[in-house]
Amino acid sequence: MSSIALQLPNSYVELEREEIEYVDGGFAVGVNFAGHAFNLIIAAICGGATASVSTFISSVGKKEAKKIFTRNIKSKLLEWGCERLAGKVAFAVDVALEFSDVGGAIARFLDAHDTYPNNGWIG
């Protein structure tokens, strides 16, 4: 009977048990960075108007932007005689501002469903 032996090539490396280590070979992207990237892509697809509104909101802050938008839209609606609509402007502006960071919402959703959920990194 012949014995079948394992034949290794001349260029092999023998590892000890302590030398073997699991390495997670992926990469991760921060949620904020991914959110900004998604917003940039959305702005490029939709046109420059969304980019300029987003830039304005980030420069003055959400609260101040809400005040400015509400005041301007309300005054225009009152000029045109739409008193009933003018009363609902604050709610409409609130909803619009909540959805102004669509890229951030997408990034947070992806972070909640990746390998390590809600850790601030996508990967």
Backbone as XML, in Angstrom:
<?xml version="1.0"?>
<chain id="A" units="angstrom">
  <residue number="1" name="MET">
    <atom name="N" x="0.825" y="-1.181" z="0.000"/>
    <atom name="CA" x="0.000" y="0.000" z="0.000"/>
    <atom name="C" x="0.872" y="1.248" z="0.000"/>
  </residue>
  <residue number="2" name="SER">
    <atom name="N" x="0.527" y="2.192" z="-0.830"/>
    <atom name="CA" x="1.303" y="3.425" z="-0.850"/>
    <atom name="C" x="0.611" y="4.466" z="0.024"/>
  </residue>
  <residue number="3" name="SER">
    <atom name="N" x="1.383" y="5.242" z="0.695"/>
    <atom name="CA" x="0.800" y="6.295" z="1.535"/>
    <atom name="C" x="0.777" y="7.598" z="0.747"/>
  </residue>
  <residue number="4" name="ILE">
    <atom name="N" x="-0.307" y="8.300" z="0.899"/>
    <atom name="CA" x="-0.440" y="9.584" z="0.218"/>
    <atom name="C" x="-0.034" y="10.663" z="1.212"/>
  </residue>
  <residue number="5" name="ALA">
    <atom name="N" x="0.990" y="11.372" z="0.904"/>
    <atom name="CA" x="1.491" y="12.414" z="1.796"/>
    <atom name="C" x="1.248" y="13.776" z="1.156"/>
  </residue>
  <residue number="6" name="LEU">
    <atom name="N" x="1.057" y="14.761" z="2.006"/>
    <atom name="CA" x="0.866" y="16.131" z="1.549"/>
    <atom name="C" x="2.200" y="16.680" z="1.070"/>
  </residue>
  <residue number="7" name="GLN">
    <atom name="N" x="2.242" y="17.114" z="-0.152"/>
    <atom name="CA" x="3.469" y="17.676" z="-0.694"/>
    <atom name="C" x="3.278" y="19.178" z="-0.875"/>
  </residue>
  <residue number="8" name="LEU">
    <atom name="N" x="4.075" y="19.942" z="-0.158"/>
    <atom name="CA" x="4.002" y="21.398" z="-0.232"/>
    <atom name="C" x="5.039" y="21.917" z="-1.219"/>
  </residue>
  <residue number="9" name="PRO">
    <atom name="N" x="4.770" y="23.036" z="-1.862"/>
    <atom name="CA" x="5.777" y="23.603" z="-2.771"/>
    <atom name="C" x="6.965" y="24.144" z="-1.984"/>
  </residue>
  <residue number="10" name="ASN">
    <atom name="N" x="8.023" y="24.426" z="-2.685"/>
    <atom name="CA" x="9.241" y="24.911" z="-2.029"/>
    <atom name="C" x="9.067" y="26.301" z="-1.434"/>
  </residue>
  <residue number="11" name="SER">
    <atom name="N" x="8.106" y="27.074" z="-1.913"/>
    <atom name="CA" x="7.963" y="28.462" z="-1.470"/>
    <atom name="C" x="6.803" y="28.636" z="-0.495"/>
  </residue>
  <residue number="12" name="TYR">
    <atom name="N" x="6.607" y="27.742" z="0.420"/>
    <atom name="CA" x="5.515" y="27.880" z="1.377"/>
    <atom name="C" x="6.025" y="28.479" z="2.679"/>
  </residue>
  <residue number="13" name="VAL">
    <atom name="N" x="5.113" y="29.051" z="3.428"/>
    <atom name="CA" x="5.437" y="29.631" z="4.725"/>
    <atom name="C" x="4.600" y="28.914" z="5.763"/>
  </residue>
  <residue number="14" name="GLU">
    <atom name="N" x="5.246" y="28.480" z="6.806"/>
    <atom name="CA" x="4.531" y="27.776" z="7.866"/>
    <atom name="C" x="4.186" y="28.781" z="8.966"/>
  </residue>
  <residue number="15" name="LEU">
    <atom name="N" x="2.911" y="28.890" z="9.286"/>
    <atom name="CA" x="2.464" y="29.835" z="10.310"/>
    <atom name="C" x="2.162" y="29.094" z="11.602"/>
  </residue>
  <residue number="16" name="GLU">
    <atom name="N" x="2.576" y="29.685" z="12.682"/>
    <atom name="CA" x="2.222" y="29.146" z="13.994"/>
    <atom name="C" x="0.804" y="29.577" z="14.325"/>
  </residue>
  <residue number="17" name="ARG">
    <atom name="N" x="0.196" y="28.929" z="15.270"/>
    <atom name="CA" x="-1.188" y="29.218" z="15.657"/>
    <atom name="C" x="-1.338" y="30.677" z="16.098"/>
  </residue>
  <residue number="18" name="GLU">
    <atom name="N" x="-0.363" y="31.220" z="16.792"/>
    <atom name="CA" x="-0.443" y="32.589" z="17.305"/>
    <atom name="C" x="-0.315" y="33.624" z="16.190"/>
  </residue>
  <residue number="19" name="GLU">
    <atom name="N" x="0.259" y="33.229" z="15.073"/>
    <atom name="CA" x="0.471" y="34.174" z="13.979"/>
    <atom name="C" x="-0.758" y="34.353" z="13.096"/>
  </residue>
  <residue number="20" name="ILE">
    <atom name="N" x="-1.686" y="33.428" z="13.184"/>
    <atom name="CA" x="-2.877" y="33.490" z="12.350"/>
    <atom name="C" x="-3.857" y="34.473" z="12.979"/>
  </residue>
  <residue number="21" name="GLU">
    <atom name="N" x="-4.280" y="35.436" z="12.204"/>
    <atom name="CA" x="-5.169" y="36.470" z="12.723"/>
    <atom name="C" x="-6.203" y="36.800" z="11.658"/>
  </residue>
  <residue number="22" name="TYR">
    <atom name="N" x="-7.420" y="37.020" z="12.095"/>
    <atom name="CA" x="-8.473" y="37.393" z="11.162"/>
    <atom name="C" x="-8.371" y="38.887" z="10.901"/>
  </residue>
  <residue number="23" name="VAL">
    <atom name="N" x="-8.346" y="39.248" z="9.654"/>
    <atom name="CA" x="-8.284" y="40.654" z="9.273"/>
    <atom name="C" x="-9.518" y="40.961" z="8.443"/>
  </residue>
  <residue number="24" name="ASP">
    <atom name="N" x="-10.308" y="41.935" z="8.897"/>
    <atom name="CA" x="-11.480" y="42.357" z="8.144"/>
    <atom name="C" x="-10.982" y="43.248" z="7.019"/>
  </residue>
  <residue number="25" name="GLY">
    <atom name="N" x="-11.060" y="42.773" z="5.814"/>
    <atom name="CA" x="-10.445" y="43.479" z="4.695"/>
    <atom name="C" x="-11.366" y="44.440" z="3.987"/>
  </residue>
  <residue number="26" name="GLY">
    <atom name="N" x="-12.129" y="45.219" z="4.695"/>
    <atom name="CA" x="-13.022" y="46.155" z="4.035"/>
    <atom name="C" x="-12.583" y="47.584" z="4.258"/>
  </residue>
  <residue number="27" name="PHE">
    <atom name="N" x="-13.410" y="48.500" z="3.841"/>
    <atom name="CA" x="-13.167" y="49.910" z="4.107"/>
    <atom name="C" x="-14.465" y="50.505" z="4.612"/>
  </residue>
  <residue number="28" name="ALA">
    <atom name="N" x="-14.359" y="51.607" z="5.282"/>
    <atom name="CA" x="-15.548" y="52.253" z="5.826"/>
    <atom name="C" x="-15.527" y="53.731" z="5.458"/>
  </residue>
  <residue number="29" name="VAL">
    <atom name="N" x="-16.712" y="54.282" z="5.302"/>
    <atom name="CA" x="-16.877" y="55.697" z="4.984"/>
    <atom name="C" x="-17.737" y="56.296" z="6.079"/>
  </residue>
  <residue number="30" name="GLY">
    <atom name="N" x="-17.367" y="57.463" z="6.569"/>
    <atom name="CA" x="-18.150" y="58.129" z="7.595"/>
    <atom name="C" x="-19.538" y="58.511" z="7.092"/>
  </residue>
  <residue number="31" name="VAL">
    <atom name="N" x="-20.513" y="58.484" z="7.998"/>
    <atom name="CA" x="-21.896" y="58.790" z="7.626"/>
    <atom name="C" x="-22.017" y="60.222" z="7.117"/>
  </residue>
  <residue number="32" name="ASN">
    <atom name="N" x="-21.351" y="61.170" z="7.771"/>
    <atom name="CA" x="-21.434" y="62.570" z="7.327"/>
    <atom name="C" x="-20.846" y="62.750" z="5.928"/>
  </residue>
  <residue number="33" name="PHE">
    <atom name="N" x="-19.695" y="62.127" z="5.692"/>
    <atom name="CA" x="-19.068" y="62.216" z="4.368"/>
    <atom name="C" x="-19.975" y="61.611" z="3.302"/>
  </residue>
  <residue number="34" name="ALA">
    <atom name="N" x="-20.528" y="60.434" z="3.594"/>
    <atom name="CA" x="-21.423" y="59.775" z="2.633"/>
    <atom name="C" x="-22.669" y="60.622" z="2.391"/>
  </residue>
  <residue number="35" name="GLY">
    <atom name="N" x="-23.214" y="61.224" z="3.455"/>
    <atom name="CA" x="-24.390" y="62.080" z="3.311"/>
    <atom name="C" x="-24.125" y="63.267" z="2.411"/>
  </residue>
  <residue number="36" name="HIS">
    <atom name="N" x="-22.963" y="63.901" z="2.597"/>
    <atom name="CA" x="-22.602" y="65.036" z="1.735"/>
    <atom name="C" x="-22.406" y="64.578" z="0.290"/>
  </residue>
  <residue number="37" name="ALA">
    <atom name="N" x="-21.801" y="63.412" z="0.120"/>
    <atom name="CA" x="-21.597" y="62.893" z="-1.237"/>
    <atom name="C" x="-22.936" y="62.608" z="-1.916"/>
  </residue>
  <residue number="38" name="PHE">
    <atom name="N" x="-23.864" y="61.988" z="-1.178"/>
    <atom name="CA" x="-25.193" y="61.721" z="-1.743"/>
    <atom name="C" x="-25.908" y="63.028" z="-2.086"/>
  </residue>
  <residue number="39" name="ASN">
    <atom name="N" x="-25.818" y="64.025" z="-1.197"/>
    <atom name="CA" x="-26.447" y="65.325" z="-1.473"/>
    <atom name="C" x="-25.849" y="65.972" z="-2.722"/>
  </residue>
  <residue number="40" name="LEU">
    <atom name="N" x="-24.546" y="65.846" z="-2.892"/>
    <atom name="CA" x="-23.881" y="66.404" z="-4.070"/>
    <atom name="C" x="-24.371" y="65.723" z="-5.344"/>
  </residue>
  <residue number="41" name="ILE">
    <atom name="N" x="-24.516" y="64.407" z="-5.290"/>
    <atom name="CA" x="-25.007" y="63.664" z="-6.458"/>
    <atom name="C" x="-26.443" y="64.061" z="-6.778"/>
  </residue>
  <residue number="42" name="ILE">
    <atom name="N" x="-27.278" y="64.164" z="-5.737"/>
    <atom name="CA" x="-28.680" y="64.554" z="-5.938"/>
    <atom name="C" x="-28.756" y="65.962" z="-6.521"/>
  </residue>
  <residue number="43" name="ALA">
    <atom name="N" x="-27.922" y="66.877" z="-6.004"/>
    <atom name="CA" x="-27.916" y="68.248" z="-6.520"/>
    <atom name="C" x="-27.466" y="68.284" z="-7.973"/>
  </residue>
  <residue number="44" name="ALA">
    <atom name="N" x="-26.494" y="67.444" z="-8.324"/>
    <atom name="CA" x="-26.024" y="67.407" z="-9.710"/>
    <atom name="C" x="-27.107" y="66.886" z="-10.643"/>
  </residue>
  <residue number="45" name="ILE">
    <atom name="N" x="-27.875" y="65.915" z="-10.164"/>
    <atom name="CA" x="-28.944" y="65.351" z="-10.991"/>
    <atom name="C" x="-30.104" y="66.339" z="-11.126"/>
  </residue>
  <residue number="46" name="CYS">
    <atom name="N" x="-30.487" y="66.967" z="-10.016"/>
    <atom name="CA" x="-31.668" y="67.849" z="-10.013"/>
    <atom name="C" x="-31.376" y="69.246" z="-10.534"/>
  </residue>
  <residue number="47" name="GLY">
    <atom name="N" x="-30.149" y="69.645" z="-10.541"/>
    <atom name="CA" x="-29.813" y="70.991" z="-10.990"/>
    <atom name="C" x="-29.270" y="71.818" z="-9.844"/>
  </residue>
  <residue number="48" name="GLY">
    <atom name="N" x="-28.850" y="73.023" z="-10.151"/>
    <atom name="CA" x="-28.197" y="73.874" z="-9.171"/>
    <atom name="C" x="-29.103" y="74.484" z="-8.126"/>
  </residue>
  <residue number="49" name="ALA">
    <atom name="N" x="-30.411" y="74.506" z="-8.360"/>
    <atom name="CA" x="-31.318" y="75.162" z="-7.413"/>
    <atom name="C" x="-31.285" y="74.480" z="-6.056"/>
  </residue>
  <residue number="50" name="THR">
    <atom name="N" x="-31.295" y="73.159" z="-6.040"/>
    <atom name="CA" x="-31.265" y="72.455" z="-4.753"/>
    <atom name="C" x="-29.935" y="72.669" z="-4.058"/>
  </residue>
  <residue number="51" name="ALA">
    <atom name="N" x="-28.860" y="72.761" z="-4.820"/>
    <atom name="CA" x="-27.549" y="72.986" z="-4.223"/>
    <atom name="C" x="-27.476" y="74.354" z="-3.572"/>
  </residue>
  <residue number="52" name="SER">
    <atom name="N" x="-28.037" y="75.377" z="-4.226"/>
    <atom name="CA" x="-27.970" y="76.718" z="-3.648"/>
    <atom name="C" x="-28.842" y="76.822" z="-2.402"/>
  </residue>
  <residue number="53" name="VAL">
    <atom name="N" x="-29.993" y="76.160" z="-2.390"/>
    <atom name="CA" x="-30.845" y="76.165" z="-1.194"/>
    <atom name="C" x="-30.144" y="75.440" z="-0.059"/>
  </residue>
  <residue number="54" name="SER">
    <atom name="N" x="-29.535" y="74.300" z="-0.342"/>
    <atom name="CA" x="-28.810" y="73.554" z="0.689"/>
    <atom name="C" x="-27.639" y="74.356" z="1.234"/>
  </residue>
  <residue number="55" name="THR">
    <atom name="N" x="-26.934" y="75.054" z="0.358"/>
    <atom name="CA" x="-25.820" y="75.895" z="0.789"/>
    <atom name="C" x="-26.312" y="77.023" z="1.684"/>
  </residue>
  <residue number="56" name="PHE">
    <atom name="N" x="-27.435" y="77.631" z="1.314"/>
    <atom name="CA" x="-28.008" y="78.696" z="2.133"/>
    <atom name="C" x="-28.392" y="78.170" z="3.513"/>
  </residue>
  <residue number="57" name="ILE">
    <atom name="N" x="-29.045" y="77.017" z="3.561"/>
    <atom name="CA" x="-29.468" y="76.438" z="4.843"/>
    <atom name="C" x="-28.260" y="76.130" z="5.713"/>
  </residue>
  <residue number="58" name="SER">
    <atom name="N" x="-27.210" y="75.565" z="5.128"/>
    <atom name="CA" x="-26.034" y="75.240" z="5.931"/>
    <atom name="C" x="-25.287" y="76.491" z="6.383"/>
  </residue>
  <residue number="59" name="SER">
    <atom name="N" x="-25.388" y="77.587" z="5.623"/>
    <atom name="CA" x="-24.665" y="78.800" z="6.018"/>
    <atom name="C" x="-25.366" y="79.558" z="7.143"/>
  </residue>
  <residue number="60" name="VAL">
    <atom name="N" x="-26.704" y="79.585" z="7.152"/>
    <atom name="CA" x="-27.404" y="80.343" z="8.199"/>
    <atom name="C" x="-27.969" y="79.458" z="9.300"/>
  </residue>
  <residue number="61" name="GLY">
    <atom name="N" x="-28.048" y="78.169" z="9.080"/>
    <atom name="CA" x="-28.613" y="77.263" z="10.077"/>
    <atom name="C" x="-30.084" y="76.992" z="9.797"/>
  </residue>
  <residue number="62" name="LYS">
    <atom name="N" x="-30.557" y="75.856" z="10.308"/>
    <atom name="CA" x="-31.928" y="75.439" z="10.010"/>
    <atom name="C" x="-32.972" y="76.366" z="10.623"/>
  </residue>
  <residue number="63" name="LYS">
    <atom name="N" x="-32.737" y="76.799" z="11.879"/>
    <atom name="CA" x="-33.735" y="77.660" z="12.547"/>
    <atom name="C" x="-33.888" y="78.996" z="11.828"/>
  </residue>
  <residue number="64" name="GLU">
    <atom name="N" x="-32.755" y="79.604" z="11.512"/>
    <atom name="CA" x="-32.789" y="80.905" z="10.837"/>
    <atom name="C" x="-33.369" y="80.770" z="9.435"/>
  </residue>
  <residue number="65" name="ALA">
    <atom name="N" x="-33.011" y="79.690" z="8.731"/>
    <atom name="CA" x="-33.559" y="79.461" z="7.390"/>
    <atom name="C" x="-35.071" y="79.286" z="7.463"/>
  </residue>
  <residue number="66" name="LYS">
    <atom name="N" x="-35.541" y="78.596" z="8.503"/>
    <atom name="CA" x="-36.995" y="78.406" z="8.670"/>
    <atom name="C" x="-37.688" y="79.755" z="8.850"/>
  </residue>
  <residue number="67" name="LYS">
    <atom name="N" x="-37.095" y="80.623" z="9.681"/>
    <atom name="CA" x="-37.685" y="81.953" z="9.896"/>
    <atom name="C" x="-37.742" y="82.749" z="8.587"/>
  </residue>
  <residue number="68" name="ILE">
    <atom name="N" x="-36.621" y="82.747" z="7.864"/>
    <atom name="CA" x="-36.542" y="83.532" z="6.625"/>
    <atom name="C" x="-37.523" y="83.007" z="5.585"/>
  </residue>
  <residue number="69" name="PHE">
    <atom name="N" x="-37.525" y="81.691" z="5.369"/>
    <atom name="CA" x="-38.438" y="81.105" z="4.381"/>
    <atom name="C" x="-39.893" y="81.352" z="4.761"/>
  </residue>
  <residue number="70" name="THR">
    <atom name="N" x="-40.231" y="81.135" z="6.032"/>
    <atom name="CA" x="-41.617" y="81.310" z="6.476"/>
    <atom name="C" x="-42.060" y="82.755" z="6.276"/>
  </residue>
  <residue number="71" name="ARG">
    <atom name="N" x="-41.222" y="83.702" z="6.695"/>
    <atom name="CA" x="-41.566" y="85.118" z="6.578"/>
    <atom name="C" x="-41.765" y="85.523" z="5.115"/>
  </residue>
  <residue number="72" name="ASN">
    <atom name="N" x="-40.838" y="85.127" z="4.251"/>
    <atom name="CA" x="-40.923" y="85.531" z="2.836"/>
    <atom name="C" x="-42.100" y="84.880" z="2.115"/>
  </residue>
  <residue number="73" name="ILE">
    <atom name="N" x="-42.289" y="83.598" z="2.327"/>
    <atom name="CA" x="-43.388" y="82.901" z="1.645"/>
    <atom name="C" x="-44.732" y="83.402" z="2.155"/>
  </residue>
  <residue number="74" name="LYS">
    <atom name="N" x="-44.811" y="83.613" z="3.476"/>
    <atom name="CA" x="-46.068" y="84.089" z="4.072"/>
    <atom name="C" x="-46.432" y="85.472" z="3.535"/>
  </residue>
  <residue number="75" name="SER">
    <atom name="N" x="-45.453" y="86.356" z="3.445"/>
    <atom name="CA" x="-45.745" y="87.710" z="2.955"/>
    <atom name="C" x="-46.199" y="87.685" z="1.493"/>
  </residue>
  <residue number="76" name="LYS">
    <atom name="N" x="-45.587" y="86.836" z="0.674"/>
    <atom name="CA" x="-46.010" y="86.729" z="-0.732"/>
    <atom name="C" x="-47.430" y="86.176" z="-0.836"/>
  </residue>
  <residue number="77" name="LEU">
    <atom name="N" x="-47.741" y="85.149" z="-0.035"/>
    <atom name="CA" x="-49.090" y="84.573" z="-0.082"/>
    <atom name="C" x="-50.140" y="85.585" z="0.378"/>
  </residue>
  <residue number="78" name="LEU">
    <atom name="N" x="-49.806" y="86.384" z="1.396"/>
    <atom name="CA" x="-50.743" y="87.410" z="1.864"/>
    <atom name="C" x="-50.925" y="88.498" z="0.801"/>
  </residue>
  <residue number="79" name="GLU">
    <atom name="N" x="-49.852" y="88.846" z="0.085"/>
    <atom name="CA" x="-49.952" y="89.803" z="-1.022"/>
    <atom name="C" x="-50.923" y="89.315" z="-2.090"/>
  </residue>
  <residue number="80" name="TRP">
    <atom name="N" x="-50.878" y="88.028" z="-2.367"/>
    <atom name="CA" x="-51.720" y="87.439" z="-3.406"/>
    <atom name="C" x="-53.130" y="87.121" z="-2.913"/>
  </residue>
  <residue number="81" name="GLY">
    <atom name="N" x="-53.395" y="87.335" z="-1.619"/>
    <atom name="CA" x="-54.722" y="87.106" z="-1.061"/>
    <atom name="C" x="-55.002" y="85.668" z="-0.657"/>
  </residue>
  <residue number="82" name="CYS">
    <atom name="N" x="-53.990" y="84.910" z="-0.365"/>
    <atom name="CA" x="-54.154" y="83.499" z="0.039"/>
    <atom name="C" x="-53.938" y="83.372" z="1.546"/>
  </residue>
  <residue number="83" name="GLU">
    <atom name="N" x="-54.876" y="83.917" z="2.339"/>
    <atom name="CA" x="-54.720" y="83.923" z="3.794"/>
    <atom name="C" x="-54.729" y="82.510" z="4.379"/>
  </residue>
  <residue number="84" name="ARG">
    <atom name="N" x="-55.580" y="81.631" z="3.836"/>
    <atom name="CA" x="-55.671" y="80.265" z="4.376"/>
    <atom name="C" x="-54.361" y="79.504" z="4.170"/>
  </residue>
  <residue number="85" name="LEU">
    <atom name="N" x="-53.742" y="79.683" z="3.016"/>
    <atom name="CA" x="-52.460" y="79.017" z="2.761"/>
    <atom name="C" x="-51.344" y="79.609" z="3.614"/>
  </residue>
  <residue number="86" name="ALA">
    <atom name="N" x="-51.409" y="80.903" z="3.842"/>
    <atom name="CA" x="-50.368" y="81.569" z="4.630"/>
    <atom name="C" x="-50.307" y="81.017" z="6.048"/>
  </residue>
  <residue number="87" name="GLY">
    <atom name="N" x="-51.427" y="80.551" z="6.567"/>
    <atom name="CA" x="-51.448" y="79.975" z="7.914"/>
    <atom name="C" x="-50.746" y="78.629" z="8.000"/>
  </residue>
  <residue number="88" name="LYS">
    <atom name="N" x="-50.602" y="77.952" z="6.887"/>
    <atom name="CA" x="-49.988" y="76.626" z="6.880"/>
    <atom name="C" x="-48.535" y="76.640" z="6.398"/>
  </residue>
  <residue number="89" name="VAL">
    <atom name="N" x="-47.985" y="77.802" z="6.191"/>
    <atom name="CA" x="-46.631" y="77.915" z="5.653"/>
    <atom name="C" x="-45.594" y="77.342" z="6.609"/>
  </residue>
  <residue number="90" name="ALA">
    <atom name="N" x="-45.724" y="77.610" z="7.901"/>
    <atom name="CA" x="-44.721" y="77.147" z="8.868"/>
    <atom name="C" x="-44.586" y="75.626" z="8.823"/>
  </residue>
  <residue number="91" name="PHE">
    <atom name="N" x="-45.725" y="74.928" z="8.750"/>
    <atom name="CA" x="-45.693" y="73.463" z="8.682"/>
    <atom name="C" x="-45.034" y="73.001" z="7.385"/>
  </residue>
  <residue number="92" name="ALA">
    <atom name="N" x="-45.386" y="73.638" z="6.284"/>
    <atom name="CA" x="-44.819" y="73.254" z="4.986"/>
    <atom name="C" x="-43.307" y="73.479" z="4.953"/>
  </residue>
  <residue number="93" name="VAL">
    <atom name="N" x="-42.858" y="74.582" z="5.535"/>
    <atom name="CA" x="-41.423" y="74.866" z="5.580"/>
    <atom name="C" x="-40.720" y="73.847" z="6.470"/>
  </residue>
  <residue number="94" name="ASP">
    <atom name="N" x="-41.349" y="73.479" z="7.600"/>
    <atom name="CA" x="-40.792" y="72.440" z="8.478"/>
    <atom name="C" x="-40.563" y="71.140" z="7.718"/>
  </residue>
  <residue number="95" name="VAL">
    <atom name="N" x="-41.582" y="70.710" z="6.989"/>
    <atom name="CA" x="-41.485" y="69.459" z="6.227"/>
    <atom name="C" x="-40.394" y="69.562" z="5.167"/>
  </residue>
  <residue number="96" name="ALA">
    <atom name="N" x="-40.347" y="70.681" z="4.469"/>
    <atom name="CA" x="-39.340" y="70.866" z="3.418"/>
    <atom name="C" x="-37.928" y="70.842" z="3.993"/>
  </residue>
  <residue number="97" name="LEU">
    <atom name="N" x="-37.732" y="71.467" z="5.156"/>
    <atom name="CA" x="-36.405" y="71.486" z="5.763"/>
    <atom name="C" x="-36.003" y="70.111" z="6.287"/>
  </residue>
  <residue number="98" name="GLU">
    <atom name="N" x="-36.971" y="69.332" z="6.749"/>
    <atom name="CA" x="-36.652" y="67.983" z="7.209"/>
    <atom name="C" x="-36.139" y="67.131" z="6.061"/>
  </residue>
  <residue number="99" name="PHE">
    <atom name="N" x="-36.681" y="67.344" z="4.876"/>
    <atom name="CA" x="-36.263" y="66.555" z="3.722"/>
    <atom name="C" x="-35.172" y="67.235" z="2.909"/>
  </residue>
  <residue number="100" name="SER">
    <atom name="N" x="-34.599" y="68.323" z="3.434"/>
    <atom name="CA" x="-33.534" y="69.003" z="2.700"/>
    <atom name="C" x="-32.226" y="68.224" z="2.759"/>
  </residue>
  <residue number="101" name="ASP">
    <atom name="N" x="-32.080" y="67.342" z="3.756"/>
    <atom name="CA" x="-30.867" y="66.535" z="3.883"/>
    <atom name="C" x="-31.177" y="65.092" z="3.493"/>
  </residue>
  <residue number="102" name="VAL">
    <atom name="N" x="-31.563" y="64.895" z="2.251"/>
    <atom name="CA" x="-31.923" y="63.561" z="1.772"/>
    <atom name="C" x="-30.703" y="62.644" z="1.784"/>
  </residue>
  <residue number="103" name="GLY">
    <atom name="N" x="-29.544" y="63.165" z="1.404"/>
    <atom name="CA" x="-28.321" y="62.364" z="1.408"/>
    <atom name="C" x="-27.968" y="61.873" z="2.798"/>
  </residue>
  <residue number="104" name="GLY">
    <atom name="N" x="-28.149" y="62.737" z="3.805"/>
    <atom name="CA" x="-27.897" y="62.327" z="5.186"/>
    <atom name="C" x="-28.845" y="61.231" z="5.629"/>
  </residue>
  <residue number="105" name="ALA">
    <atom name="N" x="-30.107" y="61.330" z="5.207"/>
    <atom name="CA" x="-31.083" y="60.292" z="5.551"/>
    <atom name="C" x="-30.710" y="58.962" z="4.898"/>
  </residue>
  <residue number="106" name="ILE">
    <atom name="N" x="-30.258" y="59.007" z="3.654"/>
    <atom name="CA" x="-29.830" y="57.779" z="2.973"/>
    <atom name="C" x="-28.623" y="57.177" z="3.690"/>
  </residue>
  <residue number="107" name="ALA">
    <atom name="N" x="-27.663" y="58.019" z="4.058"/>
    <atom name="CA" x="-26.459" y="57.532" z="4.737"/>
    <atom name="C" x="-26.801" y="56.935" z="6.099"/>
  </residue>
  <residue number="108" name="ARG">
    <atom name="N" x="-27.692" y="57.584" z="6.852"/>
    <atom name="CA" x="-28.092" y="57.030" z="8.157"/>
    <atom name="C" x="-28.822" y="55.699" z="7.995"/>
  </residue>
  <residue number="109" name="PHE">
    <atom name="N" x="-29.642" y="55.576" z="6.932"/>
    <atom name="CA" x="-30.338" y="54.316" z="6.667"/>
    <atom name="C" x="-29.330" y="53.207" z="6.364"/>
  </residue>
  <residue number="110" name="LEU">
    <atom name="N" x="-28.341" y="53.510" z="5.511"/>
    <atom name="CA" x="-27.329" y="52.508" z="5.184"/>
    <atom name="C" x="-26.519" y="52.122" z="6.414"/>
  </residue>
  <residue number="111" name="ASP">
    <atom name="N" x="-26.206" y="53.105" z="7.269"/>
    <atom name="CA" x="-25.464" y="52.820" z="8.495"/>
    <atom name="C" x="-26.272" y="51.924" z="9.430"/>
  </residue>
  <residue number="112" name="ALA">
    <atom name="N" x="-27.575" y="52.098" z="9.456"/>
    <atom name="CA" x="-28.421" y="51.282" z="10.335"/>
    <atom name="C" x="-28.534" y="49.840" z="9.848"/>
  </residue>
  <residue number="113" name="HIS">
    <atom name="N" x="-28.184" y="49.589" z="8.587"/>
    <atom name="CA" x="-28.361" y="48.248" z="8.036"/>
    <atom name="C" x="-27.060" y="47.618" z="7.535"/>
  </residue>
  <residue number="114" name="ASP">
    <atom name="N" x="-25.904" y="48.119" z="7.968"/>
    <atom name="CA" x="-24.657" y="47.503" z="7.525"/>
    <atom name="C" x="-24.156" y="46.499" z="8.564"/>
  </residue>
  <residue number="115" name="THR">
    <atom name="N" x="-22.898" y="46.064" z="8.436"/>
    <atom name="CA" x="-22.342" y="45.028" z="9.307"/>
    <atom name="C" x="-22.373" y="45.434" z="10.774"/>
  </residue>
  <residue number="116" name="TYR">
    <atom name="N" x="-21.991" y="46.662" z="11.069"/>
    <atom name="CA" x="-22.013" y="47.190" z="12.438"/>
    <atom name="C" x="-22.999" y="48.352" z="12.471"/>
  </residue>
  <residue number="117" name="PRO">
    <atom name="N" x="-24.263" y="48.100" z="12.812"/>
    <atom name="CA" x="-25.298" y="49.134" z="12.712"/>
    <atom name="C" x="-25.072" y="50.324" z="13.651"/>
  </residue>
  <residue number="118" name="ASN">
    <atom name="N" x="-25.417" y="51.494" z="13.154"/>
    <atom name="CA" x="-25.445" y="52.748" z="13.920"/>
    <atom name="C" x="-24.131" y="53.073" z="14.623"/>
  </residue>
  <residue number="119" name="ASN">
    <atom name="N" x="-23.006" y="52.812" z="13.957"/>
    <atom name="CA" x="-21.721" y="53.148" z="14.572"/>
    <atom name="C" x="-21.086" y="54.394" z="13.955"/>
  </residue>
  <residue number="120" name="GLY">
    <atom name="N" x="-21.795" y="55.034" z="13.019"/>
    <atom name="CA" x="-21.275" y="56.240" z="12.389"/>
    <atom name="C" x="-20.436" y="55.982" z="11.151"/>
  </residue>
  <residue number="121" name="TRP">
    <atom name="N" x="-20.312" y="54.726" z="10.772"/>
    <atom name="CA" x="-19.520" y="54.347" z="9.602"/>
    <atom name="C" x="-20.327" y="53.417" z="8.712"/>
  </residue>
  <residue number="122" name="ILE">
    <atom name="N" x="-20.169" y="53.567" z="7.407"/>
    <atom name="CA" x="-20.810" y="52.674" z="6.445"/>
    <atom name="C" x="-19.713" y="51.796" z="5.869"/>
  </residue>
  <residue number="123" name="GLY">
    <atom name="N" x="-19.878" y="50.507" z="6.032"/>
    <atom name="CA" x="-18.854" y="49.621" z="5.474"/>
    <atom name="C" x="-18.938" y="48.226" z="5.952"/>
  </residue>
</chain>
